[in-house]
Amino acid sequence: MMLKDKVAVIYGAGGAIGGTVARAFASEGARVFLTGRLQAPVEAVAKDIVSDGGFAEAAEVDALDEQAVGRHLQSVIDQAGRVDISFNAVGVPDLEILGVPLAELDVERFSLAITTYTTSYFLTARLAARHMIPSKSGVIMTVTALPARMGSRLNGGYGPAQAAKEALTRDLSAELAPQGIRVVGLRPHGMPETSTMREAFEAKAAGMTWEQFEGYLAGTTHPRRVMTLDEVANTAVFMASDKASGMTGTTVNLTMGSLDD
């Protein structure tokens, strides 16, 4: 098992990506502590993991609340003795950030995604780092998206938010890598499996059916298909493992050729 006995905290574990990554971490031997803004979806993921023989605990934690994140992380340390992996998959549950041309978008709505995504990542990463530094070991991870590196329409502040997260990954790594802590990200393309992808499509749809949109996404990739959640999760497992010890300060391109690096 690639993550045997590792202790992982996952923020946004009730979402499609966070939940799938949590299951993959647990299947590879990690003890996973799941958090989310709402208890019920996180609890459902934890129950799945436990029923499959893994270890999981769920907690309701607002990843924008520094005190709440700190209290939960301390409870993990008290129980497990350390934290090896911090994975941030927190999203913005507000579709009003999408579908409006930038020239017509108000500054508050534009800033919402930037503030939410970057603040959440900064808080969870900073607090995890404080616990990892004494042991000179750990992996801090997050997930971004194609608009971090490619212009896109009607995404409001979503693209700038993802670009900021990737810049923060590089900066965190520059400071923390000398202390034995790796900081990495994953950058998948749109995944129709996720409910958020469907909701985003509906918010921005313009003369295109869902099936046509799926075909469009697939057509932008080299293999002419879309990335799956399981593929993202499997990559997350590798990046969190000691086998990826040479990788830090980078965001893994999982756009299947939609974006050339």
Backbone hydrogen bonds in HBPLUS format (Angstrom, degrees):
<---DONOR---> <-ACCEPTOR-->    atom                        ^
c    i                          cat <-CA-CA->   ^        H-A-AA   ^      H-
h    n   atom  resd res      DA  || num        DHA   H-A  angle D-A-AA Bond
n    s   type  num  typ     dist DA aas  dist angle  dist       angle   num
A0003-LEU N   A0028-GLU O   2.93 MM  25  5.20 144.3  2.06 141.0 145.5     1
A0006-LYS N   A0003-LEU O   2.99 MM   3  5.41 166.5  2.01 135.7 135.1     2
A0005-ASP N   A0029-GLY O   3.05 MM  24  5.89 142.8  2.19 135.7 129.4     3
A0031-ARG N   A0006-LYS O   2.76 MM  25  6.11 165.6  1.78 173.3 173.8     4
A0084-ASP N   A0007-VAL O   2.82 MM  77  5.11 150.0  1.91 137.4 147.4     5
A0085-ILE N   A0007-VAL O   2.99 MM  78  6.27 151.0  2.08 154.7 153.9     6
A0008-ALA N   A0031-ARG O   2.87 MM  23  6.10 171.6  1.88 161.7 164.4     7
A0033-PHE N   A0008-ALA O   2.78 MM  25  6.14 158.8  1.82 161.7 169.1     8
A0009-VAL N   A0085-ILE O   2.87 MM  76  6.21 161.6  1.90 157.2 160.5     9
A0087-PHE N   A0009-VAL O   2.90 MM  78  6.27 169.6  1.91 166.7 169.9    10
A0010-ILE N   A0033-PHE O   2.97 MM  23  6.30 161.6  2.01 155.6 159.5    11
A0035-THR N   A0010-ILE O   2.93 MM  25  6.10 148.7  2.03 175.4 174.4    12
A0011-TYR N   A0087-PHE O   2.83 MM  76  6.20 165.8  1.85 165.8 170.8    13
A0089-ALA N   A0011-TYR O   2.80 MM  78  5.70 160.3  1.84 145.9 152.2    14
A0012-GLY N   A0035-THR O   3.13 MM  23  6.07 130.0  2.39 123.4 137.3    15
A0015-GLY N   A0012-GLY O   3.24 MM   3  5.82 167.0  2.26 116.0 120.0    16
A0013-ALA N   A0035-THR O   2.95 MM  22  5.71 157.7  2.00 172.0 168.1    17
A0019-GLY N   A0015-GLY O   2.81 MM   4  5.62 157.8  1.86 144.3 151.4    18
A0020-THR N   A0016-ALA O   3.11 MM   4  6.11 157.2  2.16 139.0 145.2    19
A0021-VAL N   A0017-ILE O   2.90 MM   4  6.05 164.1  1.93 157.9 162.4    20
A0022-ALA N   A0018-GLY O   2.93 MM   4  6.04 153.2  2.00 141.9 149.9    21
A0023-ARG N   A0019-GLY O   3.06 MM   4  6.30 159.6  2.10 146.2 150.5    22
A0024-ALA N   A0020-THR O   3.01 MM   4  6.24 155.1  2.07 144.4 151.6    23
A0025-PHE N   A0021-VAL O   2.82 MM   4  6.04 162.5  1.85 156.2 160.5    24
A0026-ALA N   A0022-ALA O   3.00 MM   4  6.19 166.5  2.02 151.3 154.9    25
A0027-SER N   A0023-ARG O   2.92 MM   4  6.10 153.8  1.99 144.5 151.9    26
A0028-GLU N   A0024-ALA O   3.17 MM   4  6.35 129.1  2.44 138.3 150.3    27
A0028-GLU N   A0025-PHE O   3.09 MM   3  5.24 138.8  2.27  98.9 110.8    28
A0030-ALA N   A0025-PHE O   3.06 MM   5  5.45 161.9  2.10 143.4 138.1    29
A0029-GLY N   A0026-ALA O   2.99 MM   3  5.15 158.2  2.03 112.8 113.4    30
A0032-VAL N   A0055-PHE O   3.21 MM  23  6.30 171.7  2.22 143.2 140.9    31
A0057-GLU N   A0032-VAL O   3.11 MM  25  6.68 144.9  2.24 149.6 159.9    32
A0034-LEU N   A0057-GLU O   2.70 MM  23  5.95 159.6  1.74 170.2 173.7    33
A0059-ALA N   A0034-LEU O   2.86 MM  25  6.22 134.7  2.07 149.2 163.4    34
A0036-GLY N   A0059-ALA O   3.27 MM  23  6.82 136.2  2.47 151.8 163.3    35
A0061-VAL N   A0036-GLY O   2.80 MM  25  5.36 144.0  1.92 134.2 143.5    36
A0043-GLU N   A0039-GLN O   2.83 MM   4  5.95 159.3  1.87 162.5 169.7    37
A0044-ALA N   A0040-ALA O   3.03 MM   4  6.26 149.0  2.13 149.6 157.5    38
A0045-VAL N   A0041-PRO O   3.30 MM   4  6.59 152.5  2.38 140.3 145.9    39
A0046-ALA N   A0042-VAL O   3.02 MM   4  6.33 162.5  2.05 151.9 156.8    40
A0047-LYS N   A0043-GLU O   2.93 MM   4  6.16 156.5  1.99 148.7 154.6    41
A0048-ASP N   A0044-ALA O   3.15 MM   4  6.39 153.1  2.22 142.3 148.9    42
A0049-ILE N   A0045-VAL O   3.07 MM   4  6.38 158.6  2.12 151.9 157.3    43
A0050-VAL N   A0046-ALA O   2.95 MM   4  6.20 167.2  1.97 156.0 159.1    44
A0051-SER N   A0047-LYS O   2.92 MM   4  6.01 159.3  1.96 147.3 153.3    45
A0052-ASP N   A0048-ASP O   3.14 MM   4  6.34 129.7  2.40 136.6 148.8    46
A0052-ASP N   A0049-ILE O   3.09 MM   3  5.16 135.7  2.30  97.2 109.8    47
A0054-GLY N   A0049-ILE O   2.91 MM   5  5.21 157.3  1.96 149.3 142.1    48
A0053-GLY N   A0050-VAL O   2.93 MM   3  5.07 160.2  1.97 109.5 113.6    49
A0065-ASP N   A0062-ASP O   2.93 MM   3  5.40 165.2  1.95 120.5 124.3    50
A0069-VAL N   A0065-ASP O   2.96 MM   4  6.23 164.9  1.98 162.9 167.3    51
A0070-GLY N   A0066-GLU O   2.91 MM   4  6.02 160.6  1.95 146.2 152.2    52
A0071-ARG N   A0067-GLN O   2.89 MM   4  6.08 159.7  1.94 149.1 154.2    53
A0072-HIS N   A0068-ALA O   3.04 MM   4  6.19 165.8  2.06 148.0 152.0    54
A0073-LEU N   A0069-VAL O   2.91 MM   4  6.06 165.6  1.93 152.0 156.5    55
A0074-GLN N   A0070-GLY O   2.97 MM   4  6.10 155.1  2.03 145.5 152.2    56
A0075-SER N   A0071-ARG O   3.01 MM   4  6.27 147.4  2.12 143.1 152.0    57
A0075-SER N   A0072-HIS O   3.04 MM   3  5.04 117.6  2.44  93.7 109.4    58
A0076-VAL N   A0072-HIS O   3.02 MM   4  6.41 144.7  2.15 147.3 157.2    59
A0077-ILE N   A0073-LEU O   3.00 MM   4  6.33 159.4  2.05 148.9 154.1    60
A0078-ASP N   A0074-GLN O   2.84 MM   4  6.05 158.8  1.88 149.0 155.1    61
A0079-GLN N   A0075-SER O   3.07 MM   4  6.19 144.9  2.20 136.7 145.2    62
A0080-ALA N   A0076-VAL O   2.67 MM   4  5.72 173.3  1.67 162.5 165.0    63
A0081-GLY N   A0077-ILE O   2.71 MM   4  4.57 139.8  1.87 123.3 132.1    64
A0139-VAL N   A0084-ASP O   2.81 MM  55  6.20 146.1  1.92 150.1 161.3    65
A0086-SER N   A0139-VAL O   2.93 MM  53  6.41 155.0  1.99 157.9 165.2    66
A0141-MET N   A0086-SER O   2.70 MM  55  5.99 165.3  1.72 173.3 173.3    67
A0088-ASN N   A0141-MET O   2.93 MM  53  6.22 161.7  1.97 136.3 140.5    68
A0094-ASP N   A0092-VAL O   2.85 MM   2  5.58 140.4  2.01  98.6  90.4    69
A0097-ILE N   A0094-ASP O   3.37 MM   3  6.30 168.7  2.39 119.7 121.6    70
A0098-LEU N   A0095-LEU O   3.01 MM   3  5.58 166.2  2.03 117.4 121.8    71
A0099-GLY N   A0154-LEU O   2.90 MM  55  4.68 163.9  1.92 139.4 136.9    72
A0104-GLU N   A0101-PRO O   2.87 MM   3  5.40 153.1  1.94 115.7 124.5    73
A0105-LEU N   A0102-LEU O   3.24 MM   3  4.99 156.1  2.30  98.8 105.9    74
A0110-PHE N   A0106-ASP O   3.03 MM   4  6.28 157.5  2.08 152.4 159.6    75
A0111-SER N   A0107-VAL O   2.88 MM   4  5.96 155.5  1.94 145.8 151.9    76
A0112-LEU N   A0108-GLU O   3.10 MM   4  6.16 130.9  2.36 139.7 151.3    77
A0115-THR N   A0111-SER O   2.86 MM   4  5.95 173.8  1.86 166.5 168.1    78
A0116-THR N   A0112-LEU O   2.90 MM   4  5.96 168.4  1.91 153.6 157.5    79
A0117-TYR N   A0113-ALA O   2.97 MM   4  5.87 163.6  1.99 151.8 155.3    80
A0118-THR N   A0114-ILE O   3.18 MM   4  5.96 157.8  2.23 140.3 146.6    81
A0119-THR N   A0115-THR O   2.98 MM   4  5.71 154.1  2.05 138.4 146.7    82
A0120-SER N   A0116-THR O   3.07 MM   4  6.01 165.9  2.09 148.4 152.8    83
A0121-TYR N   A0117-TYR O   3.13 MM   4  6.24 165.2  2.15 145.8 150.2    84
A0122-PHE N   A0118-THR O   2.87 MM   4  5.96 161.8  1.90 147.4 153.2    85
A0123-LEU N   A0119-THR O   2.89 MM   4  6.03 170.3  1.90 154.9 157.3    86
A0124-THR N   A0120-SER O   3.06 MM   4  6.18 175.1  2.06 154.6 156.2    87
A0125-ALA N   A0121-TYR O   2.93 MM   4  5.87 157.5  1.98 146.3 153.5    88
A0126-ARG N   A0122-PHE O   2.83 MM   4  5.82 164.8  1.85 150.7 155.7    89
A0127-LEU N   A0123-LEU O   3.04 MM   4  6.11 170.4  2.05 151.4 154.3    90
A0128-ALA N   A0124-THR O   3.09 MM   4  6.07 153.8  2.17 136.2 143.9    91
A0129-ALA N   A0125-ALA O   2.86 MM   4  5.99 159.7  1.90 149.8 155.8    92
A0130-ARG N   A0126-ARG O   3.14 MM   4  6.41 149.2  2.24 145.7 152.7    93
A0131-HIS N   A0128-ALA O   3.02 MM   3  5.39 133.7  2.24 105.9 118.2    94
A0132-MET N   A0128-ALA O   2.98 MM   4  6.24 138.7  2.15 145.1 157.9    95
A0132-MET N   A0129-ALA O   3.05 MM   3  4.85 123.0  2.39  90.8 106.3    96
A0133-ILE N   A0129-ALA O   2.87 MM   4  5.86 155.7  1.93 159.6 161.3    97
A0135-SER N   A0132-MET O   3.09 MM   3  5.57 127.6  2.38 110.8 123.5    98
A0136-LYS N   A0132-MET O   2.96 MM   4  6.00 115.7  2.39 144.0 161.2    99
A0136-LYS N   A0133-ILE O   3.00 MM   3  4.82 147.0  2.11  99.9 110.3   100
A0182-ARG N   A0138-GLY O   2.95 MM  44  6.34 155.9  2.01 160.0 155.0   101
A0140-ILE N   A0182-ARG O   2.84 MM  42  6.26 162.6  1.87 157.2 162.2   102
A0184-VAL N   A0140-ILE O   2.97 MM  44  6.45 155.2  2.03 163.1 170.2   103
A0186-LEU N   A0142-THR O   3.02 MM  44  6.47 138.1  2.20 137.8 150.2   104
A0144-THR N   A0186-LEU O   2.75 MM  42  6.14 164.4  1.77 165.7 170.8   105
A0148-ALA N   A0145-ALA O   2.94 MM   3  5.87 165.3  1.97 130.7 135.3   106
A0149-ARG N   A0146-LEU O   2.95 MM   3  5.90 163.9  1.97 133.7 136.3   107
A0150-MET N   A0146-LEU O   3.22 MM   4  6.21 130.6  2.48 140.8 151.6   108
A0158-TYR N   A0155-ASN O   2.89 MM   3  5.47 161.0  1.93 144.7 145.6   109
A0161-ALA N   A0157-GLY O   2.95 MM   4  6.05 148.9  2.05 146.3 155.7   110
A0162-GLN N   A0158-TYR O   3.03 MM   4  6.34 157.4  2.08 153.3 158.1   111
A0163-ALA N   A0159-GLY O   2.97 MM   4  6.23 159.6  2.02 156.3 162.6   112
A0164-ALA N   A0160-PRO O   2.91 MM   4  6.07 151.1  2.00 142.9 150.6   113
A0165-LYS N   A0161-ALA O   3.04 MM   4  6.34 150.5  2.13 144.2 151.9   114
A0166-GLU N   A0162-GLN O   3.08 MM   4  6.39 153.4  2.15 145.5 152.1   115
A0167-ALA N   A0163-ALA O   3.02 MM   4  6.32 151.6  2.10 145.5 153.3   116
A0168-LEU N   A0164-ALA O   2.88 MM   4  6.14 153.1  1.95 147.5 155.4   117
A0169-THR N   A0165-LYS O   2.90 MM   4  6.18 148.3  2.00 145.1 153.6   118
A0170-ARG N   A0166-GLU O   3.22 MM   4  6.53 155.6  2.28 142.8 147.7   119
A0171-ASP N   A0167-ALA O   2.99 MM   4  6.31 160.7  2.03 150.5 155.9   120
A0172-LEU N   A0168-LEU O   2.80 MM   4  5.89 167.5  1.81 155.2 158.6   121
A0173-SER N   A0169-THR O   3.05 MM   4  6.14 159.6  2.09 143.5 149.4   122
A0174-ALA N   A0170-ARG O   2.97 MM   4  6.21 156.2  2.03 146.5 153.1   123
A0175-GLU N   A0171-ASP O   3.23 MM   4  6.50 147.9  2.34 145.5 152.6   124
A0176-LEU N   A0172-LEU O   2.79 MM   4  5.89 157.1  1.84 154.2 161.9   125
A0177-ALA N   A0173-SER O   2.80 MM   4  5.16 163.6  1.83 140.8 144.3   126
A0179-GLN N   A0176-LEU O   2.81 MM   3  5.27 148.6  1.91 114.4 125.0   127
A0181-ILE N   A0176-LEU O   3.30 MM   5  5.37 164.9  2.33 132.0 128.3   128
A0180-GLY N   A0177-ALA O   2.94 MM   3  5.11 156.3  2.00 119.6 117.8   129
A0249-GLY N   A0183-VAL O   2.77 MM  66  5.58 145.5  1.88 152.2 162.2   130
A0185-GLY N   A0250-THR O   2.98 MM  65  6.36 145.6  2.10 143.4 148.3   131
A0252-VAL N   A0185-GLY O   2.79 MM  67  6.05 160.5  1.83 144.4 137.7   132
A0187-ARG N   A0252-VAL O   2.85 MM  65  5.84 147.9  1.95 169.8 164.3   133
A0254-LEU N   A0187-ARG O   2.92 MM  67  5.35 155.6  1.98 128.2 130.4   134
A0194-THR N   A0191-MET O   3.03 MM   3  5.97 163.1  2.06 131.7 134.4   135
A0197-MET N   A0194-THR O   3.22 MM   3  5.40 131.6  2.47  98.3 109.8   136
A0199-GLU N   A0195-SER O   2.95 MM   4  6.22 158.4  2.00 149.8 156.1   137
A0200-ALA N   A0196-THR O   2.85 MM   4  5.97 152.1  1.93 141.9 149.5   138
A0201-PHE N   A0197-MET O   2.96 MM   4  6.16 153.7  2.03 143.7 150.8   139
A0202-GLU N   A0198-ARG O   3.02 MM   4  6.30 160.1  2.06 148.6 153.3   140
A0203-ALA N   A0199-GLU O   3.01 MM   4  6.22 142.7  2.16 140.2 150.3   141
A0204-LYS N   A0200-ALA O   3.09 MM   4  6.29 135.7  2.29 142.1 153.0   142
A0204-LYS N   A0201-PHE O   3.11 MM   3  5.24 132.5  2.35  98.3 110.9   143
A0205-ALA N   A0201-PHE O   2.66 MM   4  5.38 119.0  2.02 151.7 167.0   144
A0213-PHE N   A0209-THR O   2.89 MM   4  6.18 149.5  1.98 146.1 155.3   145
A0214-GLU N   A0210-TRP O   2.89 MM   4  6.19 157.0  1.94 151.2 156.8   146
A0215-GLY N   A0211-GLU O   3.02 MM   4  6.25 156.3  2.08 143.6 150.0   147
A0216-TYR N   A0212-GLN O   2.85 MM   4  6.12 146.4  1.96 142.0 151.9   148
A0217-LEU N   A0213-PHE O   2.93 MM   4  6.26 163.3  1.96 156.4 158.9   149
A0218-ALA N   A0214-GLU O   3.02 MM   4  6.26 168.0  2.03 151.3 154.5   150
A0219-GLY N   A0215-GLY O   2.89 MM   4  5.99 148.2  1.99 141.6 150.9   151
A0220-THR N   A0217-LEU O   3.17 MM   3  5.50 151.8  2.25 105.4 113.6   152
A0221-THR N   A0218-ALA O   3.18 MM   3  5.64 162.8  2.21 113.3 118.6   153
A0224-ARG N   A0221-THR O   3.32 MM   3  5.09 152.1  2.41  96.0 103.9   154
A0222-HIS N   A0256-MET O   2.83 MM  34  6.07 164.3  1.85 162.1 167.1   155
A0232-VAL N   A0228-THR O   3.18 MM   4  6.56 156.2  2.24 148.5 154.5   156
A0233-ALA N   A0229-LEU O   2.90 MM   4  6.18 164.1  1.93 154.8 159.4   157
A0234-ASN N   A0230-ASP O   2.85 MM   4  6.01 156.4  1.90 148.3 154.4   158
A0235-THR N   A0231-GLU O   3.11 MM   4  6.27 153.4  2.18 141.8 148.4   159
A0236-ALA N   A0232-VAL O   2.93 MM   4  6.23 151.2  2.01 146.4 155.2   160
A0237-VAL N   A0233-ALA O   2.93 MM   4  6.26 151.5  2.02 148.5 155.5   161
A0238-PHE N   A0234-ASN O   3.18 MM   4  6.50 163.3  2.21 145.7 148.8   162
A0239-MET N   A0235-THR O   2.91 MM   4  6.15 167.9  1.92 156.0 159.3   163
A0240-ALA N   A0236-ALA O   2.91 MM   4  6.03 142.8  2.05 145.5 155.1   164
A0241-SER N   A0237-VAL O   3.10 MM   4  6.17 122.4  2.44 139.8 154.3   165
A0241-SER N   A0238-PHE O   3.04 MM   3  5.11 143.6  2.18 100.4 111.5   166
A0244-ALA N   A0241-SER O   3.20 MM   3  5.84 165.7  2.22 114.8 119.1   167
A0245-SER N   A0242-ASP O   3.18 MM   3  5.12 140.9  2.34 116.4 112.9   168
A0247-MET N   A0244-ALA O   2.97 MM   3  5.62 165.5  1.99 129.1 130.2   169
A0258-SER N   A0255-THR O   3.05 MM   3  5.22 166.3  2.07 112.6 116.7   170
